[in-house]
Amino acid sequence: MNLSLLNKRIAQIFLLLALSTSALFAQNGYTKMPLDQLESAFEQYKEPALTHRRFKHADLQPLIQRHASAFEVEKLGESVDRRSISAMDWGKGKTKVMLWSQMHGNESTATMALFDLFNFLEGKGDGFDELRNLLNSELSLKFIPMINPDGAEAFKRRNSLDIDLNRDAISQISPEAVILKKARDDFEPEFGFNLHDQQTYYNVVNTPKQATISLLAPAYNYETDINEVRGRAMKTIAGMNELLQQVIPGGVGKYDDAFEPRAFGDNIQKWGTSTILIESGGYPNDPEKQEIRKINFMIILNALHQIATKGYENYTTEQYFAIPDNGLQLVDLMINEMQVKVNGKNYPVDLVIRRRESEAAEGYYVSGAIDDLGDMQVYFGFETLDATGLEFTLGKVYPEAFESVESISEEKALELLKEGFLAVKVKNGTARQLHGLPVQVLKSTEKISGGWMTGSSPNFFLAKEGQLKYAIVNGYLIDLANPKKQEFKNRIL
């Protein structure tokens, strides 16, 4: 047999194998959804009214009512502060799926994605009707898009009783917890999606890769056993991860599965619903989580397709356990080998700094803090500075007060930094007033808040032989010779 004929025969064999595999998948009713279709669906149906994370209960009500003709909208009850909590039902299939979001008020990424999904499910004549018909005939979907509206109002984790709803599944102290439990018990879903956000500092363990999405099939007992219910969730997650690796390769973590006896996810798994936790973390240059919103839309729609076709049966629990664990090793800024002087002697130390958000009347600000110091080799920084040969140096307060924040330009603030002034005073303004200047602004105090020890506010200079090279202002790094454009979220002190 000549070589060309042999190659032809080999090609025919591979074609037959491929067709056999396709036939097997067709028999199972499962064909994987292409990534480009999912991306196209999102772009067509992204909800334009939701453009940032800090929306409130009132912002969602007209959007919910807009879908009342295609969805069955039901008021389930009210929060502590008497805000309505609604469910939206869609589909006529025998497999029941419940999805709930914003149990923690400041975890809103998936809520945005749900409203994109509502738009998609209501669409028609766009090439996706076959998929919609499949989902509608096979699934009955119940969505609860905002279970903690009081927390969302203040953009905080807990409800108005200061209770973490995800630790109230058993005691049922909060009305919101009662509503969620009753919804599950009345509906008796086969699958459940518990939709959350996690800190942006989560990484794929022992790597610098941010865990943009973390997944979990929660445990239902302390032994973290696997029964049929939990196994179904694991297999569905394995299919979701296959898609995610195309979108954010290496950016998926597995959330800690230690059993928490008070948590909703763990108990809903225990009560017989195959429960899937989605945690939305961070993504580069995506502070309002619009890219992660898109990813949520795609993996939820993909998972619903898996459930409708039982495509999850093509995956294994071993594939689930192959997903690497979450770590908590990311920091905003890592400074290596900075020289600090104690009792006349210099010591080289590494610092790691994190900047955390706090709410304000007109928006939010960040507060930097030194989380740890010493040997920080187990951490990864969004920014890292090799400070070898650079000395910790205190800053000064500019002696003349300015009229207001508005009278200080960014150029003037950078000029003062280069002269060693880390802070300025203002005559007018209020404490906690927001500003975007790369310098401390003082109104209620005349002292700089800062230092290099753990817990300190990171406000200082780095100098070489007395010449200032870098400023660290509220945890932001500023190269004095070549300052880059960045957005500062500071407040008047």
N, C-alpha and C positions, 0 to 999 in steps of 0.2 A: 504494500500500500504506500503510495507516495505521500509526502509530507502535507501537501495542500488538502488531499482527501482526508487524511487523518485529522487535520485541524477542523475540517468541515464536520466530520462525525462528532468530534468533541463538542463543537458548538451546538450541534443538534441535541446532544445529551444534556448539556446545560440548559438549553431552552425547554426541554421536556421537564427537567427538574423544577425550573422556574414556574412552568405552567401548573405542575403538580402542587407546588407550594401555594400558588394563587388559588387553585381550586380548593385546597384545604382551608385557606382563610375565608374564601367565599362560603364554604359550607358552615363555617363558624359565624358567618354574617359579619366579618370584621375586615375592614380595609383601613389602614392608617390614614389619618387626615394629613395632607401635605402642609408644610409650614407656610408656603406662600398663600394658600387658601385662608388659613387662620389670620395671617397678617392682613390680607385683603378685607376680611370680614371686620376686623377691628377698625381699620381706616375708614370703612364706609359707615360704621355705626357708633363710633366714639361719641359719647354724650357731650355736646359743646358747652352745656351749662356748668359743668364741673371742670374747673381748670387748676385747682389747687387743693391741698390736703385739708385746709381748715374750714370746710363748709359746715353748716349747722342744720339742725332738724328742719327749720323753716325752709331751707333751700331745697330739701328733698320732697316736700309735700306736693308742690305742683308737678314735679316729675313723676311721682307715684300716680297722681290722679290722671296724668296724661296717658298712662298705660291701662287705665281702668277698663277700657273696652276690650283689650286683648287678654288681660290678666284678671283673675278674681282677686280683688283687693279686700282685705278684711282687717279691721282694727282688732288687735289681740288684747289690748289693754293700755295702761298708762304707766309712765315712769314715776319716780318719787316726786318730781316737779310737775307731774301731770302732762307730760308730752306724750303724744300718741306713739304706739309701737304697732307697726302694720306688717302683715304678711301679704305676699303676692304669689298667687298660684297660677301655674300654666301647665298644660299637657293633660292627656287622657290615658296614659299608659299604666300598666300594672306595677312597674318598678318605681317606688317612691324615693325621691331624693330631696333632702332638706339642706339649704345653705343659709348660714347666718353670719352676719358681719358686724363689726364695730361693737363687740362685747366690751372692749376697752375703747373709750371715747376718742382717744388720740391715735387710733389704729384704723385709718380710713382708706387705705389703698384699695383693698378689695371691694369696698362699697362703690367706689368709682367704676370699677370693672363690672360690677353687677348691673349698673345702669347702662353701660355699653352693651352688656348681654341682653338686657330687656329690649333695647332698640333692635338688636339683631333678631331676637325671637319674633318680634312683631313685623319684621320686614317681609318682603315678598318680591318675586319677579326679578331676582338679582343673581340667579345661578345657585343659590343656597336652599331653594325650596325643598329639594330632596332630603337634605340634612334636617331641615325643620320638621318635615313630615315624619321622618324617622324618630326624632326626639319626641315629637308630640304624640305619636302612637305608642311608643315604648315606655315613656317616662311620665310621671306626675311630679312636677317640681314645686317646692314651696321655698320661697325666698323671704328671709327677714333681714332687710338691708341695714338696719341700724337698731341694735338691741339696747344700746346705752345712749339715748339722746341727750341726757343731762351731762354725761361726761363729754360728749361731742360739743356741747355748747361752750364748755370751758376748755376744750381740747386737752382733757386730762384722762388718765387711765381709769380712775374709779368713778363710781356713781355719786349721787348727791348724799348718800349715807356714808360716803368714804369707804365703801366696801368694794373689793375687787370681785366683780361678778363671776370671774373664773375660779373663785374659791367659795362659791355659794350654791353649788349644784345640789348639795345635800340639805343644808340648814334652811335654804329658801327664805332667807331674811328679806331680801330685796324683791320688790314687785317685778322687776325686770327678770330676775332668776325664775320666779314663779311662772311668768309668761313663757319663757324659753322651755322650761321643763314641760309645761302643759302642751305647748305646741308639738313637742317631740312625742309625747305620750298619745295625744289625739291623732296625730298623723301616722305614727309608727313607720318612719322611713327605713328603707333597707340600707341606704347610703346617706352619710352626712358630711358636710364640708364646714369646718370650723376655721373662719378666716380672720387672720391676725396680721399685725406688723411686729417685727422684732428690731432690736437696736441695730443701727448701721455698723456697729463695731463687731458684729458676728462675722467670722470668716470660715472658710473651709479649713478644718483644723490643720494646724502646722503649715499653712500656706498663706501667702499674701492675698489670695483671692477672696474678695468679699462674697459672703453667702447672700446673694441677691434674693434667692428663694430657698427656704428650708421647708422640708416636708416631714411628716410624721404620721404613722398609724399608732395613735396613743395606746398605751398599755391599759388593760382592764383589771390587773391585779399586781401585787408587789413582785410576783415572780416573772412578770412580763411574758406570760405564756402566749402562745399563738393558737387561737381557735379558728373556725371557719370565718367568723365575722371579721376578726382582725386580719386574717390572711387575705380576704378580699380587698381590704383597704390597702394592704401592702402591695398586692399585685397591681392595683390601679395606680398607685404611686410610682411603681416601676415603669409603667407606661408613660406617666407624666414626665418622669425624669428623662426618658428617651427623647422626648420632644425638647425638654429644657436644655439638654446638652447640645442641641442644634442652635439654640438661641443664646445661651450664656454658658458656653463650654467651661467646665470646671468651677462654675459659680453656684453649685447646688449643694446644700448641706442637709444632714439628717438631724432633726431636733432631738434633744435628750428625751428618752422614753421612760425615765424613772416615773413610776406610778404616783400620781397625786390624787388622793382619795376624795378631795373636795372639788376637783376640776370638772368642768362640763365635758370636755373632750374625752377624758378617761371614763367618765360615767356613762356617757352616751354610747361609747364603745361597749361598755359592760352591759348596758340595757338592750343590746342586740342590733345596733345600727353600725354598719361599717363606716368608721369615722376617719376622715382625712383632714389633717391640720396643714394649712398653708400659712407660712410666716413670710411676709414681705420685708426684706432687709434693705440694703442700700445698693445703689448703682452709680457709677461715675457720672458726675455732672447732672444729676437728676434729683435736686433737692425736693421738688414737689411730687416725686414718684410717678411721673407720667409714663416713663418707659416701663416701670415695674407694673403699673396699671395695665399696660398692654400685655405684658407677660402673663399677668393674672387672667385676663380675658382669654388668652389662647389656651392656657393649661386647663382652665375650668371647662371651656367648650370641648377641648380634647377629651377630658375625663368624662364628661356627659356622653360623648360619643362612645367611649369605651364601655360605659355602663349600659347604654342602649343596645349595643351590639354584643355585649359580654366579651369584648375584646381583651379585657383585663385577664381573662383566662389564658391568654397566650404569654403571660409573664409569670415570674416566679418570686417567691419570698427571698430567694438568694440574691436576685437582682436588687431587691429593696435593700437588703443588708449591705450590698456593695456600695451604696451611696455613702460617701465619707461623712463623718460626724461634723457637727458645728464646733467651732472654737470661739473664744471671745478674746482675740489677740490683736485686734485692730485699734489703732489710736489715730487721732487727727495729726499729731506732730510728735516725732521722735527726734530728740537731740542727743547725739552720741559724743562722749568724751569731752563734755563741757568742764572747764576748770572752775572749781569753787574753793574759796580760801576759808579755812577754819583754823583759828589759833596760829595764824601766820604761815600755814602750810597749804599748798594746793593739792586738791584731790580731783581725779577725773571721774565724772559720773555721767550716766545716761539718764535722761528724763523722758517720760512719756506723758503727753498732754491730751486731754479730751475736752471737747466743747459741747455742752448740753443746752438744749433749748428750754426757754421759759416763756410763758405767755405774758403779753402786755395788752393794754386796752386797744392799741392801734396796730398790733401785730405780735411779733415775738423777737426776743433777743437771745444771744448765747452767752453763757458764762464758762470761761475756761478754767480748768483746774489741773494741777499736777497730780496725776493718778499714782505714779510710782517713780522711784529712782534707784540707781545702783546699776546692776547688770541687767539690762533690758533686752537681751538677745532673743527672748521668746516672743517679742512683740513685732508687729509690722505697722509702719506708719503710712498714712495717706501721703504725708510729707516726711522726709527724713533729712536731717542736716548732720553732716560730719563736722563737729565743732572742735576737732583736735587743734590745740593751740589757742582756742578762744576762751576768754575769761568772763564769768558772770559779772555783770556790772549794773549797779543801781541807776535808775533814771532820776531826773529832777522835775519839779513842777515849774512851769513858766510863771514868772512873778507877776506879770500884768494880766488882769482878767479881761476876757473878751466879752462883748455885749451878749452874745448868744451863740449857740451851735451854728446857726445859719450864717454867722459872720466869719466863720472859719472855713476856708476852702481845703480840699484834700491836699492841694499843693502846699499850702501853708503848714498843714499838719506834718507832712513829710519833711518839710524844711526844718521844723522845730525838732523832729526826731533826730535828724542828722546833727543837730546842735546839742543833743543829749537831753532834751525835754520830752519826757514820756507822758506828761499830763499837762492839761491846760485847765484854767478856771473860767467859768462863765458867770456873768451877773444875773442873767435872766434864763429861765428854764426850770424844769422840775426834775427832781430825782426820779430815776427810772424812765425818763424820756428817751426814746430811741434815737440813735444817730448812726451814721455810716462812716465815721471818721477813723483813720488808723492811729488813734491816740486816745488816752483816757481823758474824759471830760468830767470835771469835778464841780459840784454845786453844793452838796451837803457836807463835804469834807475838803480838807486842803492837803491830805496825805495820799500818796500813791499806795494802792493796795497791790502787793506783790512780794515775791520771794522765790526760792528755789526748792524748798522742802515740800513734802507731800501735803496735799490739801491747799497749798498756796495758790493764789491767783497768779498766773504766769504773765507777769509784766516786768520785763528787764531787758537789758542790752547784752550783746556779746561783743567783746572787744579784743583786738590783738595789739599788744604793746601800746595800750591806751587809745587806739583808734577804733571808733565804733564801726562794726561791720554789719550787725543785724539787730533789729528790734523785735521783741516778742511782746505783742499787745493783746491781752485777753486770750492768749493762746494762738493768735495769728502770727505767722512768721513773715517778716518784712526784710528783704534784702535792701539795705540802705543805698548801695551803689546801683542797684538795678531793680527798683520796686515794680512788681507785677500788678496788673489790674486785678483786684479781687473785691468781693462784696463783703463788707463788715457789718455784723449785726450786734452793735454795742449799745450801751445805755449810759445815761448820765449818772454819776455816783454822788 
